[in-house]
Amino acid sequence: MTRYRMATVVWEDSRLLDSEWQSVKSALRQRRTTRAVSIGFVLADDEQGVVLAANRIAGDVAGVTVIPRRAIVDVREVKS
């Protein structure tokens, strides 16, 4: 079985503003991203970004998250 390192990735994610009607000025005041933290098995870490799997059994994975390199703030290896 392939051994994958575990890492914590801090990254900037988009967010959805309220779906109700509001002024443009109000919408622009709320313009910001959301800081997300993901942890998992690192399937890939290259110039495109990081691919994490939350779960794995033998050769199968589940809960895969693809994080673009431009969104990544920090990557830290989880020591066991």
CNS distance restraints for C-alpha pairs under 8 A (distance, minus, plus):
assign (resid   1 and name CA) (resid  58 and name CA) 6.23 0.50 0.50
assign (resid   1 and name CA) (resid  59 and name CA) 7.02 0.50 0.50
assign (resid   2 and name CA) (resid  59 and name CA) 7.82 0.50 0.50
assign (resid   4 and name CA) (resid  41 and name CA) 5.74 0.50 0.50
assign (resid   4 and name CA) (resid  42 and name CA) 5.97 0.50 0.50
assign (resid   4 and name CA) (resid  43 and name CA) 6.79 0.50 0.50
assign (resid   5 and name CA) (resid  41 and name CA) 5.78 0.50 0.50
assign (resid   5 and name CA) (resid  42 and name CA) 5.77 0.50 0.50
assign (resid   5 and name CA) (resid  77 and name CA) 7.22 0.50 0.50
assign (resid   5 and name CA) (resid  78 and name CA) 7.65 0.50 0.50
assign (resid   6 and name CA) (resid  39 and name CA) 7.19 0.50 0.50
assign (resid   6 and name CA) (resid  40 and name CA) 5.41 0.50 0.50
assign (resid   6 and name CA) (resid  41 and name CA) 4.48 0.50 0.50
assign (resid   6 and name CA) (resid  42 and name CA) 5.80 0.50 0.50
assign (resid   6 and name CA) (resid  77 and name CA) 5.90 0.50 0.50
assign (resid   6 and name CA) (resid  78 and name CA) 5.30 0.50 0.50
assign (resid   6 and name CA) (resid  79 and name CA) 7.70 0.50 0.50
assign (resid   7 and name CA) (resid  39 and name CA) 5.65 0.50 0.50
assign (resid   7 and name CA) (resid  40 and name CA) 5.83 0.50 0.50
assign (resid   7 and name CA) (resid  41 and name CA) 6.57 0.50 0.50
assign (resid   7 and name CA) (resid  42 and name CA) 6.54 0.50 0.50
assign (resid   7 and name CA) (resid  75 and name CA) 6.63 0.50 0.50
assign (resid   7 and name CA) (resid  76 and name CA) 5.40 0.50 0.50
assign (resid   7 and name CA) (resid  77 and name CA) 4.20 0.50 0.50
assign (resid   7 and name CA) (resid  78 and name CA) 4.96 0.50 0.50
assign (resid   8 and name CA) (resid  37 and name CA) 6.84 0.50 0.50
assign (resid   8 and name CA) (resid  38 and name CA) 5.67 0.50 0.50
assign (resid   8 and name CA) (resid  39 and name CA) 4.32 0.50 0.50
assign (resid   8 and name CA) (resid  40 and name CA) 6.82 0.50 0.50
assign (resid   8 and name CA) (resid  75 and name CA) 5.77 0.50 0.50
assign (resid   8 and name CA) (resid  76 and name CA) 5.27 0.50 0.50
assign (resid   8 and name CA) (resid  77 and name CA) 6.35 0.50 0.50
assign (resid   8 and name CA) (resid  78 and name CA) 6.65 0.50 0.50
assign (resid   9 and name CA) (resid  37 and name CA) 5.65 0.50 0.50
assign (resid   9 and name CA) (resid  38 and name CA) 5.22 0.50 0.50
assign (resid   9 and name CA) (resid  39 and name CA) 6.22 0.50 0.50
assign (resid   9 and name CA) (resid  72 and name CA) 7.08 0.50 0.50
assign (resid   9 and name CA) (resid  73 and name CA) 7.62 0.50 0.50
assign (resid   9 and name CA) (resid  74 and name CA) 5.81 0.50 0.50
assign (resid   9 and name CA) (resid  75 and name CA) 4.55 0.50 0.50
assign (resid   9 and name CA) (resid  76 and name CA) 6.56 0.50 0.50
assign (resid  10 and name CA) (resid  35 and name CA) 6.99 0.50 0.50
assign (resid  10 and name CA) (resid  36 and name CA) 5.75 0.50 0.50
assign (resid  10 and name CA) (resid  37 and name CA) 4.52 0.50 0.50
assign (resid  10 and name CA) (resid  38 and name CA) 6.56 0.50 0.50
assign (resid  10 and name CA) (resid  72 and name CA) 6.14 0.50 0.50
assign (resid  10 and name CA) (resid  73 and name CA) 5.42 0.50 0.50
assign (resid  10 and name CA) (resid  74 and name CA) 5.11 0.50 0.50
assign (resid  10 and name CA) (resid  75 and name CA) 6.44 0.50 0.50
assign (resid  11 and name CA) (resid  35 and name CA) 5.76 0.50 0.50
assign (resid  11 and name CA) (resid  36 and name CA) 5.26 0.50 0.50
assign (resid  11 and name CA) (resid  37 and name CA) 6.37 0.50 0.50
assign (resid  11 and name CA) (resid  67 and name CA) 7.73 0.50 0.50
assign (resid  11 and name CA) (resid  71 and name CA) 5.36 0.50 0.50
assign (resid  11 and name CA) (resid  72 and name CA) 4.30 0.50 0.50
assign (resid  11 and name CA) (resid  73 and name CA) 5.03 0.50 0.50
assign (resid  11 and name CA) (resid  74 and name CA) 6.95 0.50 0.50
assign (resid  12 and name CA) (resid  33 and name CA) 6.14 0.50 0.50
assign (resid  12 and name CA) (resid  34 and name CA) 5.71 0.50 0.50
assign (resid  12 and name CA) (resid  35 and name CA) 4.73 0.50 0.50
assign (resid  12 and name CA) (resid  36 and name CA) 6.04 0.50 0.50
assign (resid  12 and name CA) (resid  71 and name CA) 5.13 0.50 0.50
assign (resid  12 and name CA) (resid  72 and name CA) 6.48 0.50 0.50
assign (resid  12 and name CA) (resid  73 and name CA) 7.06 0.50 0.50
assign (resid  13 and name CA) (resid  33 and name CA) 5.73 0.50 0.50
assign (resid  13 and name CA) (resid  34 and name CA) 5.14 0.50 0.50
assign (resid  13 and name CA) (resid  35 and name CA) 6.13 0.50 0.50
assign (resid  13 and name CA) (resid  36 and name CA) 6.39 0.50 0.50
assign (resid  13 and name CA) (resid  71 and name CA) 7.05 0.50 0.50
assign (resid  14 and name CA) (resid  32 and name CA) 7.92 0.50 0.50
assign (resid  14 and name CA) (resid  33 and name CA) 5.13 0.50 0.50
assign (resid  14 and name CA) (resid  34 and name CA) 6.13 0.50 0.50
assign (resid  15 and name CA) (resid  32 and name CA) 7.84 0.50 0.50
assign (resid  15 and name CA) (resid  33 and name CA) 6.06 0.50 0.50
assign (resid  15 and name CA) (resid  34 and name CA) 6.26 0.50 0.50
assign (resid  17 and name CA) (resid  27 and name CA) 7.52 0.50 0.50
assign (resid  17 and name CA) (resid  30 and name CA) 7.49 0.50 0.50
assign (resid  22 and name CA) (resid  26 and name CA) 6.37 0.50 0.50
assign (resid  22 and name CA) (resid  27 and name CA) 6.69 0.50 0.50
assign (resid  23 and name CA) (resid  27 and name CA) 6.33 0.50 0.50
assign (resid  24 and name CA) (resid  28 and name CA) 6.14 0.50 0.50
assign (resid  25 and name CA) (resid  29 and name CA) 6.33 0.50 0.50
assign (resid  26 and name CA) (resid  30 and name CA) 6.75 0.50 0.50
assign (resid  27 and name CA) (resid  31 and name CA) 6.69 0.50 0.50
assign (resid  39 and name CA) (resid  52 and name CA) 7.29 0.50 0.50
assign (resid  39 and name CA) (resid  54 and name CA) 7.01 0.50 0.50
assign (resid  40 and name CA) (resid  52 and name CA) 5.23 0.50 0.50
assign (resid  40 and name CA) (resid  53 and name CA) 5.25 0.50 0.50
assign (resid  40 and name CA) (resid  54 and name CA) 4.71 0.50 0.50
assign (resid  40 and name CA) (resid  55 and name CA) 7.41 0.50 0.50
assign (resid  41 and name CA) (resid  52 and name CA) 5.30 0.50 0.50
assign (resid  41 and name CA) (resid  53 and name CA) 5.06 0.50 0.50
assign (resid  41 and name CA) (resid  54 and name CA) 6.38 0.50 0.50
assign (resid  41 and name CA) (resid  55 and name CA) 7.52 0.50 0.50
assign (resid  42 and name CA) (resid  50 and name CA) 7.06 0.50 0.50
assign (resid  42 and name CA) (resid  51 and name CA) 5.97 0.50 0.50
assign (resid  42 and name CA) (resid  52 and name CA) 4.75 0.50 0.50
assign (resid  42 and name CA) (resid  53 and name CA) 6.65 0.50 0.50
assign (resid  43 and name CA) (resid  50 and name CA) 7.60 0.50 0.50
assign (resid  43 and name CA) (resid  51 and name CA) 5.41 0.50 0.50
assign (resid  43 and name CA) (resid  52 and name CA) 5.74 0.50 0.50
assign (resid  43 and name CA) (resid  53 and name CA) 6.88 0.50 0.50
assign (resid  44 and name CA) (resid  49 and name CA) 7.66 0.50 0.50
assign (resid  44 and name CA) (resid  50 and name CA) 5.51 0.50 0.50
assign (resid  44 and name CA) (resid  51 and name CA) 5.07 0.50 0.50
assign (resid  44 and name CA) (resid  52 and name CA) 7.36 0.50 0.50
assign (resid  45 and name CA) (resid  49 and name CA) 5.75 0.50 0.50
assign (resid  45 and name CA) (resid  50 and name CA) 4.46 0.50 0.50
assign (resid  45 and name CA) (resid  51 and name CA) 6.59 0.50 0.50
assign (resid  46 and name CA) (resid  50 and name CA) 6.61 0.50 0.50
assign (resid  47 and name CA) (resid  69 and name CA) 6.57 0.50 0.50
assign (resid  48 and name CA) (resid  68 and name CA) 6.00 0.50 0.50
assign (resid  48 and name CA) (resid  69 and name CA) 5.47 0.50 0.50
assign (resid  49 and name CA) (resid  66 and name CA) 7.35 0.50 0.50
assign (resid  49 and name CA) (resid  67 and name CA) 5.63 0.50 0.50
assign (resid  49 and name CA) (resid  68 and name CA) 4.47 0.50 0.50
assign (resid  49 and name CA) (resid  69 and name CA) 3.88 0.50 0.50
assign (resid  49 and name CA) (resid  70 and name CA) 7.61 0.50 0.50
assign (resid  49 and name CA) (resid  72 and name CA) 7.75 0.50 0.50
assign (resid  50 and name CA) (resid  66 and name CA) 6.09 0.50 0.50
assign (resid  50 and name CA) (resid  67 and name CA) 5.28 0.50 0.50
assign (resid  50 and name CA) (resid  68 and name CA) 6.66 0.50 0.50
assign (resid  50 and name CA) (resid  69 and name CA) 6.86 0.50 0.50
assign (resid  51 and name CA) (resid  64 and name CA) 6.91 0.50 0.50
assign (resid  51 and name CA) (resid  65 and name CA) 5.71 0.50 0.50
assign (resid  51 and name CA) (resid  66 and name CA) 4.57 0.50 0.50
assign (resid  51 and name CA) (resid  67 and name CA) 6.24 0.50 0.50
assign (resid  52 and name CA) (resid  64 and name CA) 5.53 0.50 0.50
assign (resid  52 and name CA) (resid  65 and name CA) 5.21 0.50 0.50
assign (resid  52 and name CA) (resid  66 and name CA) 6.59 0.50 0.50
assign (resid  53 and name CA) (resid  61 and name CA) 6.12 0.50 0.50
assign (resid  53 and name CA) (resid  62 and name CA) 6.00 0.50 0.50
assign (resid  53 and name CA) (resid  63 and name CA) 5.43 0.50 0.50
assign (resid  53 and name CA) (resid  64 and name CA) 4.29 0.50 0.50
assign (resid  53 and name CA) (resid  65 and name CA) 6.40 0.50 0.50
assign (resid  54 and name CA) (resid  61 and name CA) 7.60 0.50 0.50
assign (resid  54 and name CA) (resid  62 and name CA) 6.25 0.50 0.50
assign (resid  54 and name CA) (resid  63 and name CA) 4.97 0.50 0.50
assign (resid  54 and name CA) (resid  64 and name CA) 6.30 0.50 0.50
assign (resid  55 and name CA) (resid  61 and name CA) 5.57 0.50 0.50
assign (resid  55 and name CA) (resid  62 and name CA) 5.15 0.50 0.50
assign (resid  55 and name CA) (resid  63 and name CA) 6.28 0.50 0.50
assign (resid  56 and name CA) (resid  60 and name CA) 5.58 0.50 0.50
assign (resid  56 and name CA) (resid  61 and name CA) 4.23 0.50 0.50
assign (resid  56 and name CA) (resid  62 and name CA) 6.27 0.50 0.50
assign (resid  57 and name CA) (resid  61 and name CA) 6.44 0.50 0.50
assign (resid  67 and name CA) (resid  71 and name CA) 6.88 0.50 0.50
assign (resid  67 and name CA) (resid  72 and name CA) 7.14 0.50 0.50
assign (resid  68 and name CA) (resid  72 and name CA) 6.84 0.50 0.50
